[in-house]
Amino acid sequence: MTRSSKGNLNVVEELYNQIPAFTDVFSEDTFYIFVVFFVLSTVIVAFILSRFITIKPVE
C-alpha cells in the first residue's frame, strides 16, 4: 500500500471505531419501537407534503 492509502485507511478505521455498534444502540424492543415511530413519522410527513406538492402531467 502507498502512504496515502494507509492514511486514508487509518481515517476510515478511526471513524469506524467512533461509531457505536448496532447492538450498543438498540436492544430488540427499542429497535421495534424505533421502527414504529420511524414508519409513522414517514407516513405523516408524506401526508403533509402531499397537501402542498402536486404533480402535474406533462403536456
Helices and strands as residue ranges (DSSP letters): H 3-18, H 22-25, H 28-52
